[in-house]
Amino acid sequence: MSTTGATAVRATKKKLSFPSAYTVLFCVAALVAMLTWFVDAGVYNKLSYQGESFMITYSDGRTETLPATQETLDDIGIKADLEKFVNGDIYKPVGIPNSYTTVDPNPQGLMALFKAPIQGMYQSIDVVFFVLVIGGFIGIVNHSGAFGAGINRLSQVMTGREKWLIVIVTALIALGGTSFGMAEETIAFYPILVPIFIAAGYDAIVALAAIYLGSSIGTMCSTVNPFSTIIASNAAGINWTLGLSSRMALLVAGTLVCMLYIIRYAQRVKADPTQSLIYDQKQEIEARFLKNIDTSASAAKLEKRHTIILTLFASTFFIMVYGVSGLGWWFEEMTTLFFVSAIVIALVDRIPEKEFVHEFIQGANDLLGVALIIAIARGVTVLMDGGMISDSILHASANMVEGMDKGLFIVVMMFLFAGVSFFVPSSSGLAVLSMPIMAPLADVVGIPRDNIVSSYQFGMGLMAFITPTGLVLASLAMVNVTFDKWLRFVMPLLGILVAMAAATLLISVYI
């Protein structure tokens, strides 16, 4: 082949390569901005609890104060107990049924499109700073040498039993997802677990899948998650325990399916590394995750100093999980925890002050790209809110299912919730926005309202496996995997889970 021909082939390959996560998200943002020019703007009146009173915010901006009584809720059609507002179970503004009103359009132009990521950064600064501090924390642990020694020791112990890594990690993170909605918190686990999985002979997708699929199946089948199950049930006017058995059944079955799916892929890659979907990135990814980790035989011995550091390291994550699930912690407290832990580990390892600052900043720099993706994703929500089309999409969805047979109705509802969650990726936000509108439709069709809560959870959870506006692109950026390769990996599994979720809903409706 001539030099000119070879150059043309390389140029074509480069041109056809899949775009980065940043470009994918910006294209999604551009699509949303375009929709604001064609979808009618509209809003539902919103009810918010003000302590001693309720405040209704109307579509034209007017507000009205009403007494905080059960009678007020009944009069405006919100079938929820007053107690749920008083004790804080429902803490966001709730959409009022039958109050949808079209408003003057506010299409989002080029200026709004380019401002959206900046506004998204402002709105997600708590998550962004959390990610950067985690990067600094991991940088300090890597610098101590304890992580490399720990990985070597773990590799020796797990030899011949590597697949149990997949089972344990997936199960534990699914447990976190179903109990307290572990999602953004999983960002902290990638720098830790990816090197372990690589040392076990797997590729980065195996680590990604164990973490991300575990979190996704857990939140999809939430049992006691206050940010989805409980807040959605409260907004629907039912007890959160209704429908619990069907969600638990799908949780167990879905988690097992995810484990088997990951193990099947992992064993294929371990037997023949060329079967990896990211084989062409093998050296690049190993260089990134093992660059500060000595995996040689001479580093295998765990010193007393390493043991102390690894104990502090593990304790940090146990404290984080307990703080979020039991103490009501959120990003401010979690970020502080990792920052303090980094300082304590530096003191134990006797890292000089200037060296500590340098390593911490370098570690934070490694996750800067992830932080930017989170901000850009939030920018999509900014465009939706600015164009006032979220409520319009919800209103159209509610009209779409009127008059359907109950079996078709509940399955279509799952897909509608999946579609709406693309535009409203917040589980609590979608719950308080949609449940007062969608839950009464169950009464018309003649099915229990807990089926609507389950369809909301399943639909939103299924979309979370692939939606660019959620956490998937940030997770992919953690392991340098492009979106197209993730889709190739996850789509067959997603098809299985869709069928399982639909079957669970149909069983709940008819039996």
Phi and psi in degrees as a GROMACS rama.xvg file:
@    title "Ramachandran Plot"
@    xaxis  label "Phi"
@    yaxis  label "Psi"
@TYPE xy
-70.7053  161.951  SER-2
-59.8264  -39.3355  THR-3
-64.3097  -42.0727  THR-4
-64.561  -42.1112  GLY-5
-63.4295  -39.8591  ALA-6
-63.1924  -38.7464  THR-7
-66.0454  -39.728  ALA-8
-63.7577  -44.1738  VAL-9
-62.5233  -40.0916  ARG-10
-64.6635  -39.0338  ALA-11
-65.4109  -43.9955  THR-12
-60.1455  -42.8741  LYS-13
-64.8288  -39.5959  LYS-14
-66.0068  -34.0927  LYS-15
-89.8634  -0.279643  LEU-16
-66.326  148.665  SER-17
-68.863  138.164  PHE-18
-67.0079  162.109  PRO-19
-70.4374  168.57  SER-20
-60.6424  -33.574  ALA-21
-63.5025  -44.1902  TYR-22
-67.8015  -41.1618  THR-23
-58.3819  -46.5924  VAL-24
-66.3443  -39.2246  LEU-25
-65.8486  -35.59  PHE-26
-65.1712  -39.8315  CYS-27
-62.5839  -43.4601  VAL-28
-61.5063  -41.1803  ALA-29
-64.0622  -38.5345  ALA-30
-63.3607  -43.9857  LEU-31
-63.6247  -43.0887  VAL-32
-59.8777  -39.2713  ALA-33
-65.3874  -39.3222  MET-34
-60.0075  -32.1348  LEU-35
-65.6113  -14.6326  THR-36
-87.1003  -17.2453  TRP-37
-118.34  -26.5254  PHE-38
-89.3832  132.14  VAL-39
-59.7284  135.425  ASP-40
-78.0487  141.633  ALA-41
-168.166  159.966  GLY-42
-144.11  153.553  VAL-43
-91.7679  146.435  TYR-44
-62.0161  145.586  ASN-45
-117.419  140.798  LYS-46
-111.797  129.944  LEU-47
-130.129  147.103  SER-48
-90.2998  129.437  TYR-49
-114.019  22.3487  GLN-50
98.491  -77.2064  GLY-51
-103.34  -1.68589  GLU-52
-152.465  166.43  SER-53
-101.844  147.152  PHE-54
-123.343  125.959  MET-55
-98.7459  128.935  ILE-56
-105.8  118.068  THR-57
-87.7989  168.399  TYR-58
-62.3057  -27.418  SER-59
-90.4063  6.8932  ASP-60
95.6353  -12.3034  GLY-61
-66.024  153.136  ARG-62
-126.638  152.883  THR-63
-138.978  135.596  GLU-64
-101.224  130.04  THR-65
-127.745  155.353  LEU-66
-64.134  142.146  PRO-67
-81.6447  79.296  ALA-68
-128.838  162.922  THR-69
-65.7265  -33.0261  GLN-70
-62.4611  -38.9568  GLU-71
-61.5064  -45.1517  THR-72
-62.1285  -42.0739  LEU-73
-65.3934  -39.6497  ASP-74
-64.4539  -35.3163  ASP-75
-95.9531  3.97663  ILE-76
87.7163  16.0393  GLY-77
-96.0412  109.67  ILE-78
-88.1216  68.4384  LYS-79
-137.048  151.438  ALA-80
-75.213  140.781  ASP-81
-56.3003  -35.6184  LEU-82
-56.6535  -32.8325  GLU-83
-65.3202  -31.5514  LYS-84
-77.4163  -41.6091  PHE-85
-64.948  -44.109  VAL-86
-85.1378  1.37069  ASN-87
90.8478  4.59753  GLY-88
-63.5775  -36.6352  ASP-89
-110.845  106.52  ILE-90
-119.084  0.288516  TYR-91
-112.406  158.319  LYS-92
-57.9337  136.401  PRO-93
-107.477  137.091  VAL-94
-69.1142  139.409  GLY-95
-95.3537  125.314  ILE-96
-58.2514  148.063  PRO-97
59.18  28.0631  ASN-98
-117.986  11.1812  SER-99
-62.9688  133.756  TYR-100
-138.198  132.386  THR-101
-73.4305  146.062  THR-102
-129.091  170.99  VAL-103
-60.5883  134.417  ASP-104
-64.4582  150.633  PRO-105
-136.026  67.1889  ASN-106
-60.5143  143.16  PRO-107
-94.4719  114.711  GLN-108
-90.1761  -164.959  GLY-109
-61.7555  -41.264  LEU-110
-61.8183  -44.7027  MET-111
-63.8096  -38.0096  ALA-112
-62.0478  -43.4975  LEU-113
-79.7191  -22.6976  PHE-114
-80.2987  -23.6333  LYS-115
-56.3898  -46.2021  ALA-116
-62.2518  -33.5456  PRO-117
-67.4042  -45.1476  ILE-118
-65.8407  -35.0876  GLN-119
-62.6903  -36.8485  GLY-120
-62.9319  -44.0046  MET-121
-60.0862  -43.6751  TYR-122
-75.2545  -22.3896  GLN-123
-113.682  22.5837  SER-124
-61.4582  -29.0711  ILE-125
-65.5978  -42.5834  ASP-126
-69.6956  -41.5206  VAL-127
-59.8267  -46.7973  VAL-128
-68.5583  -34.5896  PHE-129
-58.5061  -46.7041  PHE-130
-63.524  -42.7507  VAL-131
-65.4028  -41.1247  LEU-132
-68.3685  -35.8369  VAL-133
-60.0306  -42.8292  ILE-134
-57.9283  -44.2739  GLY-135
-63.764  -41.3096  GLY-136
-60.2252  -47.4274  PHE-137
-64.0896  -37.1612  ILE-138
-60.4996  -41.4191  GLY-139
-66.9668  -42.197  ILE-140
-64.0915  -43.4672  VAL-141
-61.734  -40.7091  ASN-142
-63.7044  -29.1921  HIS-143
-70.7607  -20.0565  SER-144
85.1308  -7.99353  GLY-145
-67.6043  -35.4364  ALA-146
-66.8501  -43.0426  PHE-147
-62.3634  -44.6039  GLY-148
-63.7458  -39.1632  ALA-149
-66.1836  -40.5226  GLY-150
-64.1968  -42.9348  ILE-151
-61.0772  -42.9411  ASN-152
-65.2579  -43.1436  ARG-153
-64.3182  -39.2428  LEU-154
-60.8415  -39.2594  SER-155
-65.2326  -43.8088  GLN-156
-67.1289  -36.7711  VAL-157
-90.2044  1.19086  MET-158
-54.7769  124.351  THR-159
85.3958  -9.28912  GLY-160
-128.498  29.7579  ARG-161
-61.5846  -31.5765  GLU-162
-64.5802  -20.1379  LYS-163
-67.7638  -22.0631  TRP-164
-59.2602  -44.1952  LEU-165
-63.8741  -46.6739  ILE-166
-61.5478  -47.7095  VAL-167
-67.0271  -48.3822  ILE-168
-64.0233  -47.5676  VAL-169
-61.1461  -44.1412  THR-170
-65.341  -44.8147  ALA-171
-65.7204  -41.7166  LEU-172
-73.2881  -34.3489  ILE-173
-62.0219  -37.7419  ALA-174
-63.0933  -41.5202  LEU-175
-65.0101  -38.2106  GLY-176
-66.4438  -43.4072  GLY-177
-74.5763  -24.5274  THR-178
-92.5656  -44.3976  SER-179
-136.098  18.3882  PHE-180
72.3518  40.1267  GLY-181
-59.0369  117.816  MET-182
-141.387  -80.7858  ALA-183
-58.2191  -30.31  GLU-184
-61.7086  -24.6738  GLU-185
-67.4366  -17.7228  THR-186
-54.413  -32.0283  ILE-187
-68.0945  -21.182  ALA-188
-87.3756  -20.7064  PHE-189
-61.988  -49.9368  TYR-190
-62.176  -21.3597  PRO-191
-85.9307  -48.1791  ILE-192
-85.5962  -29.2515  LEU-193
-59.2837  -47.2058  VAL-194
-60.3283  -35.3428  PRO-195
-64.7049  -44.5159  ILE-196
-67.9161  -37.3685  PHE-197
-64.4681  -43.1924  ILE-198
-63.3727  -25.4878  ALA-199
-81.6649  -1.91294  ALA-200
97.1575  9.35241  GLY-201
-99.7647  177.292  TYR-202
-103.422  177.226  ASP-203
-66.8433  -26.2093  ALA-204
-64.6227  -33.0994  ILE-205
-63.4647  -45.4564  VAL-206
-64.2173  -44.7712  ALA-207
-57.3042  -46.0619  LEU-208
-66.347  -43.8565  ALA-209
-59.5323  -39.7891  ALA-210
-78.5998  -54.2739  ILE-211
-72.2921  -42.3769  TYR-212
-67.5541  -36.5174  LEU-213
-59.5371  -47.1248  GLY-214
-64.0913  -42.5235  SER-215
-68.0279  -44.6305  SER-216
-69.2603  -31.9725  ILE-217
-66.3422  -46.9167  GLY-218
-72.8166  -31.7937  THR-219
-61.768  -38.619  MET-220
-110.175  47.4118  CYS-221
-58.4364  138.294  SER-222
-107.986  -54.6111  THR-223
-121.924  19.9779  VAL-224
-65.5109  114.062  ASN-225
-67.6869  -20.4181  PRO-226
-89.0438  -5.22571  PHE-227
-136.471  -68.4661  SER-228
-56.876  -53.1215  THR-229
-71.4022  -45.2297  ILE-230
-69.3407  -34.6135  ILE-231
-68.9441  -43.3754  ALA-232
-63.2361  -42.15  SER-233
-62.4175  -43.5881  ASN-234
-67.8477  -26.074  ALA-235
-84.2743  -7.90867  ALA-236
81.7405  26.8292  GLY-237
-130.014  166.864  ILE-238
-75.9513  140.67  ASN-239
-67.1404  -16.3806  TRP-240
-77.5036  -16.4323  THR-241
-68.1381  130.087  LEU-242
84.32  1.92635  GLY-243
-64.5587  -38.3457  LEU-244
-63.5123  -41.499  SER-245
-68.7728  -37.0934  SER-246
-68.945  -37.5946  ARG-247
-65.6408  -40.0876  MET-248
-61.4157  -44.5861  ALA-249
-68.8581  -33.2026  LEU-250
-59.9642  -48.925  LEU-251
-64.9617  -49.5107  VAL-252
-65.3374  -43.3784  ALA-253
-65.8172  -39.3115  GLY-254
-65.0643  -41.5713  THR-255
-63.1848  -41.9765  LEU-256
-62.4642  -43.7788  VAL-257
-60.4984  -44.8466  CYS-258
-59.754  -48.6398  MET-259
-63.623  -37.355  LEU-260
-64.9312  -45.4528  TYR-261
-65.8962  -44.7445  ILE-262
-61.1106  -40.8398  ILE-263
-60.5278  -46.4354  ARG-264
-66.0728  -43.3157  TYR-265
-62.4027  -42.876  ALA-266
-66.8077  -34.7653  GLN-267
-64.9097  -41.2708  ARG-268
-69.3208  -40.0013  VAL-269
-64.3019  -38.3596  LYS-270
-72.495  -35.6233  ALA-271
-145.331  95.8462  ASP-272
-54.98  -23.2393  PRO-273
-69.5362  -13.182  THR-274
-78.5536  -7.92066  GLN-275
-65.9278  138.22  SER-276
-66.5456  -18.2958  LEU-277
-120.076  32.3088  ILE-278
-58.8784  -34.8921  TYR-279
-67.9239  -12.6772  ASP-280
-107.481  7.14735  GLN-281
-53.5973  -52.9594  LYS-282
-65.5374  -40.3564  GLN-283
-61.9202  -45.9931  GLU-284
-70.1537  -41.8233  ILE-285
-64.2807  -37.9042  GLU-286
-64.1939  -36.6953  ALA-287
-69.5391  -46.8374  ARG-288
-87.8938  -19.0531  PHE-289
-109.77  7.97825  LEU-290
-64.0238  -32.5547  LYS-291
-107.279  14.2958  ASN-292
-119.756  122.459  ILE-293
-86.7581  107.612  ASP-294
-101.134  13.7699  THR-295
-73.6994  163.104  SER-296
-61.826  -31.4928  ALA-297
-68.0315  -17.908  SER-298
-96.3836  5.08103  ALA-299
-73.0001  -24.1395  ALA-300
-76.1467  129.935  LYS-301
-87.6813  118.518  LEU-302
-82.8676  165.826  GLU-303
-60.2243  -38.8012  LYS-304
-61.2506  -41.7168  ARG-305
-63.5332  -42.0225  HIS-306
-61.4435  -42.458  THR-307
-63.1137  -44.6537  ILE-308
-64.8593  -43.6013  ILE-309
-66.2472  -32.8165  LEU-310
-65.8442  -43.9134  THR-311
-63.0289  -40.3588  LEU-312
-59.2655  -52.009  PHE-313
-65.9291  -38.4808  ALA-314
-61.6335  -33.7653  SER-315
-58.9618  -41.8602  THR-316
-74.2236  -36.8692  PHE-317
-63.7182  -40.8579  PHE-318
-65.0185  -40.1997  ILE-319
-60.5985  -48.5075  MET-320
-61.622  -43.5065  VAL-321
-66.1146  -40.7302  TYR-322
-62.7243  -43.2011  GLY-323
-70.6834  -43.5949  VAL-324
-81.4323  -29.6102  SER-325
-115.439  -22.0044  GLY-326
-114.352  1.09962  LEU-327
74.5425  23.1188  GLY-328
-66.4493  154.958  TRP-329
-139.267  -155.787  TRP-330
-63.6232  -34.7879  PHE-331
-61.9809  -46.3388  GLU-332
-70.1287  -40.291  GLU-333
-64.753  -41.7832  MET-334
-63.0429  -43.1108  THR-335
-60.9069  -41.3295  THR-336
-58.3031  -48.8814  LEU-337
-67.1505  -34.7878  PHE-338
-66.0938  -46.6544  PHE-339
-64.2756  -40.5522  VAL-340
-62.4927  -38.3916  SER-341
-61.5915  -40.9189  ALA-342
-66.1979  -44.6192  ILE-343
-61.6884  -44.0746  VAL-344
-63.3804  -39.0068  ILE-345
-63.6355  -37.4567  ALA-346
-67.4218  -42.0278  LEU-347
-62.9599  -40.3306  VAL-348
-85.4906  -2.84891  ASP-349
56.0257  45.8557  ARG-350
-79.5596  126.913  ILE-351
-60.1093  153.691  PRO-352
-57.2092  -47.9765  GLU-353
-65.823  -36.8354  LYS-354
-67.2226  -39.0977  GLU-355
-60.6813  -48.1352  PHE-356
-60.5815  -43.9531  VAL-357
-62.6725  -46.9892  HIS-358
-68.6207  -37.2454  GLU-359
-64.5586  -44.5648  PHE-360
-66.5232  -39.3777  ILE-361
-63.3808  -40.7118  GLN-362
-64.7869  -41.6315  GLY-363
-63.8432  -38.1533  ALA-364
-62.0575  -33.3127  ASN-365
-62.7475  -26.6515  ASP-366
-107.811  11.147  LEU-367
-62.1787  -40.3395  LEU-368
-61.1378  -39.2563  GLY-369
-63.2809  -43.0446  VAL-370
-61.2932  -39.4513  ALA-371
-66.7302  -37.5538  LEU-372
-62.7155  -41.2212  ILE-373
-60.7973  -40.6756  ILE-374
-67.1635  -42.5652  ALA-375
-65.1473  -39.8457  ILE-376
-61.1722  -39.7947  ALA-377
-64.9928  -28.5132  ARG-378
-61.978  -29.354  GLY-379
-62.6432  -42.3153  VAL-380
-63.3569  -37.2142  THR-381
-58.1777  -43.2635  VAL-382
-66.485  -39.8714  LEU-383
-60.73  -46.6234  MET-384
-65.3361  -41.4402  ASP-385
-64.1713  -38.8855  GLY-386
-83.7603  -8.12946  GLY-387
54.2236  49.1208  MET-388
-114.311  -4.75253  ILE-389
-60.8636  -49.1171  SER-390
-65.7954  -32.7713  ASP-391
-64.3948  -42.8304  SER-392
-64.8408  -40.2844  ILE-393
-64.4878  -42.9076  LEU-394
-62.7149  -42.9781  HIS-395
-65.018  -36.9031  ALA-396
-65.007  -41.6752  SER-397
-63.6438  -39.9228  ALA-398
-68.5401  -29.4943  ASN-399
-65.6486  -31.5968  MET-400
-95.9688  2.61806  VAL-401
-65.4843  134.232  GLU-402
82.9028  5.77192  GLY-403
-81.5318  153.628  MET-404
-59.7805  148.432  ASP-405
-63.7998  -32.9392  LYS-406
-67.9912  -49.1961  GLY-407
-63.2068  -39.0015  LEU-408
-56.9312  -49.7559  PHE-409
-70.2023  -33.8752  ILE-410
-70.934  -43.0615  VAL-411
-62.5114  -37.6541  VAL-412
-58.549  -40.6084  MET-413
-59.9928  -44.367  MET-414
-69.6233  -34.4736  PHE-415
-65.627  -43.1872  LEU-416
-62.5864  -37.3949  PHE-417
-60.9219  -44.8126  ALA-418
-65.5618  -44.2026  GLY-419
-65.367  -33.7843  VAL-420
-68.3838  -18.9879  SER-421
-60.5075  -37.2442  PHE-422
-92.5496  -25.4178  PHE-423
-125.515  79.7576  VAL-424
-74.6791  -8.16914  PRO-425
-77.1902  123.751  SER-426
-64.4408  -45.6144  SER-427
-69.4641  -37.6599  SER-428
-63.3828  -44.1489  GLY-429
-68.1294  -34.6095  LEU-430
-62.5799  -52.0839  ALA-431
-72.6446  -25.4184  VAL-432
-75.3657  -42.4316  LEU-433
-96.5519  -34.7276  SER-434
-60.6401  -44.7512  MET-435
-61.9912  -23.8324  PRO-436
-87.1779  -45.6237  ILE-437
-84.873  -35.3503  MET-438
-58.7794  -41.2232  ALA-439
-61.9444  -19.8469  PRO-440
-65.0177  -27.459  LEU-441
-63.2151  -36.581  ALA-442
-63.8264  -37.4146  ASP-443
-68.4775  -40.9614  VAL-444
-76.5647  -27.697  VAL-445
95.0036  36.3648  GLY-446
-127.58  157.29  ILE-447
-63.6149  149.015  PRO-448
-68.0055  -22.4696  ARG-449
-63.7926  -21.4724  ASP-450
-67.2315  -31.7413  ASN-451
-68.319  -41.4153  ILE-452
-61.9329  -42.6506  VAL-453
-65.947  -40.5178  SER-454
-65.9454  -35.0959  SER-455
-62.4531  -47.4471  TYR-456
-65.3256  -46.0527  GLN-457
-65.9246  -44.5474  PHE-458
-62.7243  -47.8919  GLY-459
-65.7276  -39.9399  MET-460
-65.2522  -41.4329  GLY-461
-64.137  -41.978  LEU-462
-65.0663  -30.1986  MET-463
-62.6314  -22.5963  ALA-464
-64.0943  -26.4799  PHE-465
-135.168  -10.2662  ILE-466
-71.7721  126.537  THR-467
-64.5766  -22.7581  PRO-468
-81.5307  -5.56991  THR-469
-93.7757  -140.111  GLY-470
-98.8505  -2.9985  LEU-471
-65.471  -40.9487  VAL-472
-68.4351  -36.0722  LEU-473
-65.4249  -38.9181  ALA-474
-66.9245  -41.1235  SER-475
-63.204  -37.9689  LEU-476
-64.7305  -28.238  ALA-477
-63.4051  -28.7613  MET-478
-118.483  10.6282  VAL-479
62.0394  36.0668  ASN-480
-107.889  132.777  VAL-481
-81.2229  159.574  THR-482
-62.881  -37.233  PHE-483
-65.2531  -36.9711  ASP-484
-70.7167  -34.6078  LYS-485
-64.6844  -42.9  TRP-486
-61.4397  -40.4392  LEU-487
-61.1521  -36.1338  ARG-488
-75.1062  -45.0077  PHE-489
-93.4432  -21.5566  VAL-490
-60.5557  -42.6561  MET-491
-59.5844  -41.1308  PRO-492
-63.9324  -41.1731  LEU-493
-61.27  -39.2312  LEU-494
-60.642  -41.0408  GLY-495
-63.734  -44.7612  ILE-496
-68.4547  -34.418  LEU-497
-60.4779  -45.6953  VAL-498
-63.1451  -41.1077  ALA-499
-65.4753  -42.0664  MET-500
-65.8493  -43.7395  ALA-501
-62.8343  -42.1103  ALA-502
-63.0086  -40.7533  ALA-503
-61.6428  -42.4589  THR-504
-66.207  -41.7269  LEU-505
-65.9118  -40.1711  LEU-506
-61.3674  -41.8884  ILE-507
-64.5603  -34.9871  SER-508
-76.8377  -42.0248  VAL-509
-96.1909  -17.7415  TYR-510
